[in-house]
C-alpha cells in the first residue's frame, strides 16, 4: 500500500488497456508512485517492471480498491471499456475520497454522468483527433496545447532567416 508523500503526487490507474498502460508507464518513468489495477493478469504483469504496486482484481469494487490502497493516491484515473463499469468504479473511487478523480469517457452521455458524480472527464480520442486535424490544416503548425477554449500554445516551424536571431532582433510585432 502506498503512503502519501507530501513532495510527490501518487497516482492510481484503474484499467490497463492501451491508454491506461501508456499512462501508468509514463507516470512511473517520471518517478511517480503508481498503483495500477486491472482484471487481466498479463496486463498487470507487464506493468510490474515499472511499479511494485500493480494488482490483478477480478472484481473492482470499493472494498477491493480500498484494500489495494487507491484512497492513498492524490490522483486516480479510471479507464473502463464498459460504460456501466466505468461509472461504478469512478463512483467508488470518489467515495474513497481521492482528491482528484479523472475518468475517460467515450461518449458525451458517459461524460455527463461522470461529471455529475464528481469526476474530471477526458475524451482522449476526440482530443487527439482535434489535435491531428489542426496539424493537418497548417503547414507551419507542428503541435499545440490548448490552455482553454480561447488560448493555445503552438509550436510552429520558422523560416531559415529567423534562425539564430532573438525575438528582439526579429522585431516580430512589426
N, C-alpha and C positions, 0 to 999 in steps of 0.2 A: 504494500500500500504506500502511495506517495504521501509524504507530509508536505504541507505548504511551505514554500520558501518565499521570503519577502523580496529577495533580489531577483528572482527569475520566475516567470509565469510557468505554470504547468498546464498541460493540455490533455483532454480526453478526446479520443477519436472513436466513435462508435459506428462501425460499418467500414469494412476494408475492401471495398471494390476498387476500381481504378482511381477514383477521386480520393477516397479515404486513405488508401495505401500511399499515394503520392504525397498527400498532406502530412501523414504521420512520419514518413521518411524525411521530408523537408524539415519539419519541426525538430526531429531527433538529431539530424545532421547539423542543425543550428545550435545544438547543445541544450535544447529544452527537454524537460521531463515529459514523457508522453505515455499515457495509458491508452492502449489500443485494444479494441474488443470486436469480435466477430463470431459468427456461428461456424464459419468454415475454418477447420483446423489448419489446412495448408496455407491459407492467407495469414493466419496468426503466426505460424512457424516462420514464414518469410520475414515478418516484422521483428522477430526475436533477435536478429543481428543488429537492430537499431535501438531497441528498447528492452529492458528487463521486465517491463510491465505490459506484456502482450497476452491477452486472455481469450480462451475459447469459452463462449457461453451459448449453450443450446437454446436457452430462453433468456431474452434480455428484458427482465422485469426490474422494477425498482429495487427489490431486495438483492438481486444479482449485482446490479450496478453499485449499490451501497457496499456490498462485500468486496467488490473489486477496488473501490475507493474513488469513484467518479466524483463524489461530493467534495473531495480534497483538491480538485482541479480548479484553476482560475477560469478556464475556458473549456467548454465541451462542444464538440462539433458532431452533430447527429446526421448520418447519411444513411438513408434507407431506400431500398428499391421499391418496397411496397408502401403505399401511401398510409394505410392504417397502422402498420408497424412503426413507420417514421413518426407519426403523430403521437402514438402512445409512448414511444421511447423518449421523444423530446419532452413530453409532459412529465415523465418520470424524472428526467434529469433536472427539469425546472423545480419539481417538488423537492429534490435533494438540495436545493439552494445553491447550485453552482452559479457564481456571479454573472457569467456571460454564457449564454447558450446560443449557438449558431446552428441553423438547420438548413439542409439542402432541399430545395423544392424543385419538382419537375413540372409543376403547373401553377397557374395563378391561384386556382382554388386551394391547392395544398398549401401554397404560400400564405394565403389569407388565414387559414386555420392555424398554421404555425405561428404567425404574428399574433393572433388573438390569444394564444396560450402563453405568449411572452418571449418567443424566440426571435432572434435576428435572422432574417431569411436571406439566403443567397440562391441565385439561379445561374450556376456555372455555365451551362450550355448556352443560355441566352447571352450572358455576358461575353463569352468567348466569341460567339457569332457576331455580336456588335463590334467587338474589338477587331476581328478579322475583316469585317466589312469596311470599317474605317481605313484599315491599312490598304485594302484593295482599291479604294477610290482615290487615293492620293499617292502620287509617285514619290513625293518628298517625305512622306509621313511613314516613319519606321515603327513606332509604338506609342502608346499613350496610357495614362492613368487618369480616370475620371475622379475628381475630388468630390463633386456633387453634380447636379443637373446642369449647372452653368459654368463650371470651371474644370478644365482639363490641362494636364501637363503632357506635352507632346515631344517625342523625340523625332527630330527631322534631320534629313541629310542637308549639308550646306555646300555651296559651290566651292571649288578649289580656291578661288580668290579670297575667301574668308578664312581659310585655314591658317592658324598661327597668329591671327590678329585678335586683340582684345575687343570686348564689346564697346569700350570707349573709342577705340581706334576705328571701328566699323561705323560708328555713329548710326546705329540701326534705326533709330526713330526718324531720321531724316531720309 
